[in-house]
Amino acid sequence: MILTPTMTGIASPEPLQNAFKVKSVPHAGRSGSRPVNLTPALWHQWWQQPSKSNQRALYIHIPFCRKRCSFCNFFENGTNPERISRYVSRLCEQLRIAADTPLAQSQPFDTVYVGGGTPTDMQADEIAMLGAAISKFPLIKNAEVSLEGRLNGFDDDKWHSALDNGFNRFSFGVQSFDTHVRQAAGRFDDKDTLLSRLNELSQHPSASIVIDLIFGLPGQTLDIWQQDLQAVIDSGVHGVDLYQLIGLGGTRIDRASEKGKILGTDESEFQADSQMRAQMYAYGANLLESNQWQRLSSCHWRRDNRERSIYNSLAKSGIEILPFGAGAGGSIHGHGVMNARSLTNWHLAHSQPTDVIDEATPTKVPGMALSPNPSAELDAIFKRGLDGGTLQFSQLEASLLQQLQPLFHAWQTNGLAQLNNDALTLTLAGRFWNVNMQTGLFEFLAENK
């Protein structure tokens, strides 16, 4: 039996701060798939086959941003009205063709997520065009249809166009309400502007307004973070994600760090370390829950039932996700697929069909395709359970549950979880370190076959 600190964490009087050294990746996973030689004929065939998935989603990628934020390492294309118009027009053509295929029509879709990039950089008529194209797909009653973006530039024309064309959930990247922290991060609006607009949008009788906050940004002290969280409660929004800043390569923050500097604000060069970020997480979780916000996952809370977070929840469950647009990723018939990111190549590939089969296929062969992961169903159980805070043992085979007992007991000993006959329940420290724990679990299974 192999147990290492990267699997179990370490014993500490303060597991919240010290169970692991640092969170270094946003998501956990393990290999098990291999590249697939996906020919145009096979790709066409996939679109002609009915889906076997009981729950499904659409993911649509709008790869444009007006500005690269300091924490972002996936900036793709600068916002340009003509480029966006051309892209959205071609994207909607693809969606209309795809909606008529046996694959699309065979099962209804539970949720649609339009992400980016900054989808709210589309014009009002482009949002309407996209909403109309989405409506051609079979959607369940009251399907969640999300539009991601930023508040800056999201005027009333865009807002009403989105509402009138099927969008019912709006996810805005606020990151921090503090004006100085925001400016250092590359955001546009000041605190008062944000709060005013969020209060206004949140008054809508049915739309769900959700925001993201990041803890650990340069210049963001614990006091500023506490003010950020109070602003969430005051803003009227229906849901919030609390994300820890992770040192991703290629960001402006990372490049400054490589030079021994902190990308700070005009007033401060403070940046929280992992121990301080743990305290920030704990403060946020406790404040929200003491104000009767419901925790849906380790990083997501809602004020009321209007916020459902269906896409985020189902995406962790390994459902089928049909991806559209340059850089979009998803899964079809159990195969992971990822479209090429280059916008130029995306347009070239879709400008002229090469043959009859190509012309009848909604999108071009993705840039990457992977074989089905044999452990996908089990991995989804682990991810969904640990991310949600409770892993129910009834979902696991008895032999596997027995195999995992040493790891689960180590987590309990190290203050990360509580163990009983029916489930493993994460403590506050465990929820903070849940991605490390998922990674450790997959490492444990690989080392103890």
C-alpha positions as CSV (number, residue, x, y, z in Angstrom):
1,M,0.0,0.0,0.0
2,I,1.5,3.3,-1.1
3,L,0.4,6.5,0.6
4,T,2.2,9.8,0.0
5,P,1.7,13.3,1.3
6,T,0.5,14.4,-2.2
7,M,-2.3,11.9,-1.8
8,T,-3.2,12.3,1.9
9,G,-2.0,15.8,2.8
10,I,0.0,16.2,6.0
11,A,-1.0,16.3,9.6
12,S,-1.2,19.9,10.9
13,P,-3.0,21.8,13.7
14,E,-4.3,24.0,10.8
15,P,-5.3,21.8,7.9
16,L,-7.0,24.6,6.2
17,Q,-3.7,26.5,5.7
18,N,-1.2,23.6,5.7
19,A,-2.7,20.2,4.6
20,F,-1.1,20.7,1.2
21,K,1.6,23.1,0.0
22,V,-0.4,24.9,-2.7
23,K,-3.2,24.5,-5.2
24,S,-1.4,24.4,-8.6
25,V,-4.1,23.3,-11.1
26,P,-7.7,24.4,-11.5
27,H,-9.1,20.9,-12.2
28,A,-8.1,17.3,-11.4
29,G,-8.1,14.4,-13.9
30,R,-6.3,11.3,-15.0
31,S,-5.3,9.9,-18.4
32,G,-7.0,7.0,-20.0
33,S,-7.8,8.3,-23.4
34,R,-5.7,8.2,-26.5
35,P,-5.7,10.3,-29.7
36,V,-8.2,9.2,-32.4
37,N,-7.6,9.5,-36.1
38,L,-10.9,11.2,-36.9
39,T,-11.5,11.3,-40.6
40,P,-14.1,13.5,-42.2
41,A,-16.2,10.4,-43.1
42,L,-16.2,9.2,-39.4
43,W,-16.9,12.7,-38.2
44,H,-19.9,12.9,-40.5
45,Q,-21.1,9.5,-39.3
46,W,-21.0,10.7,-35.6
47,W,-23.5,13.5,-36.5
48,Q,-25.8,10.9,-38.1
49,Q,-25.9,8.7,-35.0
50,P,-28.4,9.3,-32.2
51,S,-27.0,10.2,-28.8
52,K,-27.1,7.7,-26.0
53,S,-26.6,10.4,-23.3
54,N,-29.5,11.0,-20.9
55,Q,-28.3,14.6,-20.2
56,R,-26.6,16.9,-22.6
57,A,-25.3,20.4,-23.1
58,L,-24.3,22.8,-25.8
59,Y,-21.1,24.8,-25.4
60,I,-20.6,27.8,-27.8
61,H,-17.3,29.7,-27.8
62,I,-17.0,33.4,-28.6
63,P,-13.2,33.9,-28.6
64,F,-12.9,37.7,-28.4
65,C,-11.8,40.1,-25.6
66,R,-11.2,43.8,-25.5
67,K,-8.4,43.5,-23.0
68,R,-6.1,40.8,-21.6
69,C,-6.6,40.6,-17.8
70,S,-3.6,40.1,-15.6
71,F,-4.6,36.6,-14.4
72,C,-5.6,35.2,-17.8
73,N,-3.5,32.9,-20.0
74,F,-6.0,32.1,-22.7
75,F,-6.5,35.5,-24.4
76,E,-7.1,34.6,-28.1
77,N,-8.4,37.5,-30.3
78,G,-8.9,41.2,-29.7
79,T,-12.4,42.5,-30.0
80,N,-13.2,43.9,-33.4
81,P,-16.8,44.5,-34.5
82,E,-16.2,43.3,-38.1
83,R,-14.4,40.2,-36.9
84,I,-17.1,39.3,-34.4
85,S,-19.9,39.9,-37.0
86,R,-18.2,37.6,-39.5
87,Y,-17.6,35.0,-36.8
88,V,-21.1,35.0,-35.3
89,S,-22.7,34.8,-38.8
90,R,-20.7,31.7,-39.7
91,L,-21.1,30.2,-36.3
92,C,-24.9,30.6,-36.5
93,E,-24.9,28.8,-39.9
94,Q,-23.1,25.9,-38.3
95,L,-25.6,25.8,-35.4
96,R,-28.6,25.8,-37.8
97,I,-27.2,22.9,-39.8
98,A,-26.2,21.0,-36.6
99,A,-29.6,21.4,-35.1
100,D,-31.2,19.3,-37.9
101,T,-28.8,16.3,-37.5
102,P,-29.9,13.0,-35.9
103,L,-27.3,13.6,-33.2
104,A,-28.8,16.9,-32.1
105,Q,-32.5,15.9,-32.5
106,S,-32.2,12.5,-30.7
107,Q,-32.2,13.9,-27.1
108,P,-33.1,17.3,-25.6
109,F,-30.5,19.5,-24.2
110,D,-30.6,20.5,-20.5
111,T,-28.4,23.5,-20.7
112,V,-26.5,25.9,-23.1
113,Y,-23.4,27.9,-22.2
114,V,-22.1,30.7,-24.3
115,G,-18.6,31.3,-23.0
116,G,-15.3,32.9,-24.1
117,G,-13.6,35.2,-24.4
118,T,-16.2,37.9,-23.7
119,P,-19.5,37.0,-25.4
120,T,-21.1,40.2,-24.2
121,D,-18.8,42.0,-26.7
122,M,-21.3,40.8,-29.4
123,Q,-23.8,43.5,-30.6
124,A,-27.4,43.2,-29.6
125,D,-28.4,41.9,-33.1
126,E,-25.7,39.3,-32.9
127,I,-26.9,38.1,-29.5
128,A,-30.4,37.8,-31.0
129,M,-29.0,35.9,-34.0
130,L,-27.2,33.5,-31.7
131,G,-30.3,33.0,-29.5
132,A,-32.4,32.2,-32.5
133,A,-29.9,29.6,-33.7
134,I,-29.8,28.0,-30.3
135,S,-33.6,27.8,-30.3
136,K,-33.5,25.4,-33.2
137,F,-32.1,22.7,-30.9
138,P,-34.4,20.6,-28.8
139,L,-34.2,22.0,-25.3
140,I,-35.9,20.7,-22.2
141,K,-38.6,22.9,-20.6
142,N,-36.9,25.7,-18.6
143,A,-33.5,24.8,-20.0
144,E,-30.7,26.9,-18.5
145,V,-29.2,29.2,-21.2
146,S,-26.2,31.1,-20.0
147,L,-24.4,34.1,-21.5
148,E,-21.0,34.9,-20.1
149,G,-19.2,38.2,-20.2
150,R,-18.4,41.5,-18.4
151,L,-20.7,44.3,-17.3
152,N,-18.7,47.0,-19.1
153,G,-20.4,47.5,-22.4
154,F,-23.4,45.3,-21.6
155,D,-26.0,48.0,-22.2
156,D,-29.8,47.8,-22.1
157,D,-30.1,46.9,-25.8
158,K,-27.9,43.8,-25.3
159,W,-29.7,42.9,-22.1
160,H,-33.1,43.0,-23.6
161,S,-32.0,41.3,-26.8
162,A,-30.6,38.4,-24.7
163,L,-33.8,38.1,-22.6
164,D,-36.0,38.3,-25.7
165,N,-34.0,35.5,-27.4
166,G,-33.9,32.8,-24.7
167,F,-31.1,33.7,-22.4
168,N,-32.1,33.3,-18.8
169,R,-28.7,33.2,-16.9
170,F,-25.9,35.8,-17.0
171,S,-22.5,35.1,-15.6
172,F,-20.3,38.2,-15.1
173,G,-16.6,38.2,-14.3
174,V,-16.3,40.8,-11.5
175,Q,-13.2,39.3,-9.8
176,S,-13.0,42.1,-7.3
177,F,-15.2,45.1,-6.5
178,D,-12.2,47.2,-5.3
179,T,-11.4,49.8,-7.9
180,H,-7.6,49.7,-7.4
181,V,-7.4,45.9,-7.5
182,R,-9.6,45.8,-10.5
183,Q,-7.5,48.4,-12.4
184,A,-4.3,46.4,-11.7
185,A,-6.1,43.2,-13.0
186,G,-7.1,44.9,-16.2
187,R,-10.8,45.4,-15.5
188,F,-12.7,48.5,-16.6
189,D,-15.5,49.7,-14.2
190,D,-15.2,51.0,-10.7
191,K,-17.0,49.6,-7.7
192,D,-20.0,52.0,-7.7
193,T,-20.7,51.4,-11.4
194,L,-20.6,47.6,-10.8
195,L,-22.9,47.7,-7.8
196,S,-25.4,49.9,-9.5
197,R,-25.6,47.8,-12.7
198,L,-25.8,44.5,-10.8
199,N,-28.6,45.8,-8.6
200,E,-30.5,46.9,-11.7
201,L,-30.1,43.6,-13.5
202,S,-30.9,41.5,-10.4
203,Q,-34.3,43.1,-10.2
204,H,-35.5,41.1,-13.2
205,P,-38.3,38.7,-12.1
206,S,-36.8,35.5,-13.6
207,A,-33.2,35.9,-14.9
208,S,-30.4,34.6,-12.8
209,I,-27.4,37.0,-12.3
210,V,-24.2,35.3,-11.2
211,I,-20.7,36.7,-10.7
212,D,-17.2,35.4,-10.2
213,L,-14.8,36.7,-7.6
214,I,-11.1,35.8,-7.4
215,F,-9.2,35.7,-4.1
216,G,-5.4,36.2,-4.1
217,L,-5.2,39.0,-6.6
218,P,-2.3,41.5,-6.3
219,G,-3.2,44.3,-3.9
220,Q,-6.2,42.3,-2.5
221,T,-5.7,42.3,1.3
222,L,-8.0,40.3,3.7
223,D,-9.8,43.5,4.5
224,I,-10.5,44.2,0.8
225,W,-11.6,40.7,0.3
226,Q,-14.1,41.1,3.2
227,Q,-15.4,44.2,1.5
228,D,-15.7,42.3,-1.8
229,L,-17.9,39.6,-0.1
230,Q,-20.1,42.2,1.6
231,A,-20.6,43.8,-1.8
232,V,-21.8,40.4,-3.2
233,I,-24.5,40.3,-0.6
234,D,-25.4,44.0,-1.1
235,S,-25.5,43.6,-4.9
236,G,-28.6,41.5,-5.2
237,V,-27.0,38.9,-7.4
238,H,-28.4,35.3,-7.2
239,G,-25.1,33.3,-7.3
240,V,-21.4,33.7,-6.8
241,D,-18.3,31.7,-7.5
242,L,-15.2,32.2,-5.3
243,Y,-12.1,31.1,-7.3
244,Q,-8.6,31.0,-5.9
245,L,-5.9,32.7,-8.0
246,I,-3.6,30.0,-9.4
247,G,-0.2,30.6,-10.8
248,L,-0.9,29.8,-14.5
249,G,2.0,30.2,-16.9
250,G,1.9,33.0,-19.4
251,T,-0.1,35.5,-17.4
252,R,1.1,39.0,-16.6
253,I,1.0,38.1,-12.9
254,D,3.2,35.0,-13.7
255,R,5.7,37.0,-15.8
256,A,6.1,39.6,-13.0
257,S,6.6,36.7,-10.5
258,E,9.4,35.2,-12.6
259,K,11.2,38.6,-12.3
260,G,10.7,38.5,-8.5
261,K,8.1,41.2,-8.6
262,I,4.4,41.4,-7.6
263,L,2.0,42.9,-10.1
264,G,0.5,45.3,-7.6
265,T,-1.8,48.3,-7.5
266,D,-1.0,51.9,-7.2
267,E,-1.2,51.7,-3.4
268,S,0.1,48.2,-2.5
269,E,2.2,45.4,-3.7
270,F,0.7,42.9,-1.3
271,Q,-0.3,39.5,-2.6
272,A,-1.8,36.7,-0.5
273,D,0.1,33.5,-0.1
274,S,-1.5,30.1,0.0
275,Q,-2.1,30.3,3.8
276,M,-3.8,33.7,3.5
277,R,-5.9,32.5,0.5
278,A,-7.1,29.7,2.7
279,Q,-8.3,32.2,5.3
280,M,-10.0,34.2,2.5
281,Y,-11.8,31.1,1.3
282,A,-13.0,30.3,4.9
283,Y,-14.2,33.8,5.5
284,G,-16.1,33.8,2.2
285,A,-17.8,30.4,2.8
286,N,-18.7,31.3,6.4
287,L,-20.1,34.7,5.6
288,L,-22.2,33.5,2.7
289,E,-23.6,30.5,4.6
290,S,-24.3,32.6,7.7
291,N,-26.4,34.8,5.5
292,Q,-28.4,31.7,4.3
293,W,-26.7,31.3,1.0
294,Q,-26.7,27.7,-0.1
295,R,-23.4,26.0,-1.1
296,L,-23.8,24.1,-4.4
297,S,-20.2,23.1,-4.7
298,S,-16.9,23.9,-3.1
299,C,-16.7,27.2,-5.0
300,H,-20.3,28.1,-5.8
301,W,-23.1,29.5,-3.7
302,R,-26.6,30.8,-4.4
303,R,-28.9,33.2,-2.7
304,D,-32.1,31.5,-3.8
305,N,-33.4,28.8,-6.1
306,R,-33.4,31.0,-9.2
307,E,-29.7,30.2,-9.6
308,R,-29.4,26.5,-10.7
309,S,-25.8,26.2,-12.0
310,I,-26.9,23.4,-14.2
311,Y,-24.1,23.6,-16.8
312,N,-21.3,23.7,-14.2
313,S,-22.8,20.8,-12.3
314,L,-23.5,18.5,-15.3
315,A,-20.1,19.3,-16.9
316,K,-18.5,17.7,-13.9
317,S,-20.7,14.6,-14.4
318,G,-19.2,13.6,-17.7
319,I,-22.3,14.4,-19.8
320,E,-22.2,14.8,-23.6
321,I,-21.4,18.4,-24.6
322,L,-21.6,19.5,-28.2
323,P,-18.9,22.2,-28.8
324,F,-19.2,24.9,-31.4
325,G,-16.7,27.6,-32.4
326,A,-13.0,28.1,-32.5
327,G,-11.4,26.7,-29.3
328,A,-14.5,25.0,-28.0
329,G,-14.2,21.7,-26.3
330,G,-16.7,19.0,-25.4
331,S,-17.5,15.4,-25.9
332,I,-19.5,13.4,-28.5
333,H,-20.4,9.7,-28.2
334,G,-18.0,9.5,-25.3
335,H,-15.1,10.9,-27.3
336,G,-13.4,14.1,-26.0
337,V,-13.1,16.7,-28.8
338,M,-11.5,20.1,-29.0
339,N,-11.8,22.5,-31.9
340,A,-8.7,24.2,-33.2
341,R,-8.1,27.7,-31.5
342,S,-6.8,29.6,-34.5
343,L,-9.5,31.9,-35.8
344,T,-7.9,32.3,-39.2
345,N,-7.7,28.5,-39.7
346,W,-11.3,28.2,-38.4
347,H,-12.6,30.5,-41.0
348,L,-10.4,28.9,-43.8
349,A,-11.7,25.5,-42.9
350,H,-15.3,26.5,-43.0
351,S,-15.1,28.7,-46.1
352,Q,-15.4,26.0,-48.7
353,P,-16.7,22.4,-48.5
354,T,-14.3,19.9,-50.0
355,D,-16.9,17.3,-51.0
356,V,-20.6,16.2,-50.5
357,I,-19.9,14.6,-47.1
358,D,-18.0,17.8,-45.9
359,E,-20.9,20.0,-47.1
360,A,-23.4,18.0,-45.1
361,T,-21.4,18.0,-41.9
362,P,-22.2,21.0,-39.5
363,T,-18.6,21.6,-38.4
364,K,-15.1,20.6,-39.6
365,V,-13.2,17.8,-38.0
366,P,-12.0,19.0,-34.6
367,G,-8.4,19.7,-34.0
368,M,-8.2,17.0,-31.4
369,A,-10.3,13.9,-30.7
370,L,-9.7,11.3,-27.9
371,S,-11.0,7.8,-27.4
372,P,-13.6,7.2,-24.6
373,N,-12.0,7.2,-21.2
374,P,-12.7,3.8,-19.7
375,S,-12.9,5.3,-16.2
376,A,-15.0,8.3,-17.2
377,E,-18.1,7.3,-15.3
378,L,-16.2,6.5,-12.1
379,D,-14.1,9.7,-12.4
380,A,-17.3,11.7,-12.7
381,I,-18.6,10.2,-9.4
382,F,-15.4,11.2,-7.6
383,K,-15.3,14.7,-9.1
384,R,-18.9,15.4,-8.5
385,G,-18.8,14.0,-4.9
386,L,-15.7,15.7,-3.8
387,D,-16.5,19.0,-5.5
388,G,-20.0,18.9,-3.9
389,G,-18.5,18.1,-0.5
390,T,-20.0,14.6,0.0
391,L,-19.0,11.3,-1.7
392,Q,-21.8,8.8,-1.2
393,F,-20.5,5.2,-0.8
394,S,-23.6,3.7,-2.4
395,Q,-22.2,4.9,-5.7
396,L,-19.0,2.8,-5.4
397,E,-18.5,-0.9,-5.7
398,A,-17.7,-2.7,-2.4
399,S,-14.2,-3.8,-3.5
400,L,-13.2,-0.2,-4.6
401,L,-14.6,1.2,-1.4
402,Q,-12.5,-1.2,0.6
403,Q,-9.4,-0.3,-1.5
404,L,-9.9,3.4,-0.7
405,Q,-10.4,3.1,3.0
406,P,-6.7,3.8,3.9
407,L,-6.8,7.0,1.9
408,F,-10.2,8.1,3.4
409,H,-8.9,7.4,6.9
410,A,-5.8,9.4,6.2
411,W,-7.9,12.3,5.1
412,Q,-9.9,12.1,8.3
413,T,-6.8,12.0,10.4
414,N,-5.4,15.1,8.6
415,G,-8.6,17.1,9.2
416,L,-9.8,17.0,5.6
417,A,-12.9,14.8,5.9
418,Q,-15.3,13.0,8.2
419,L,-15.9,9.4,7.6
420,N,-19.0,7.3,8.4
421,N,-20.6,4.1,7.1
422,D,-22.5,5.9,4.3
423,A,-20.3,8.7,3.0
424,L,-17.2,10.8,3.1
425,T,-17.9,14.4,4.0
426,L,-15.3,17.1,3.4
427,T,-14.5,19.6,6.2
428,L,-14.1,23.2,5.3
429,A,-10.4,22.5,4.9
430,G,-11.2,19.6,2.6
431,R,-13.5,21.8,0.5
432,F,-10.6,24.3,0.1
433,W,-8.2,21.5,-0.9
434,N,-10.7,19.4,-2.8
435,V,-8.8,19.6,-6.2
436,N,-5.6,18.4,-4.5
437,M,-7.6,15.6,-2.9
438,Q,-9.1,14.6,-6.2
439,T,-5.6,14.6,-7.7
440,G,-4.3,12.6,-4.8
441,L,-7.2,10.0,-5.1
442,F,-6.3,9.4,-8.8
443,E,-2.6,9.1,-7.9
444,F,-3.6,6.6,-5.2
445,L,-5.5,4.5,-7.6
446,A,-2.7,4.5,-10.1
447,E,-0.1,3.5,-7.5
448,N,-2.2,0.8,-5.8
449,K,-3.7,-1.2,-8.6
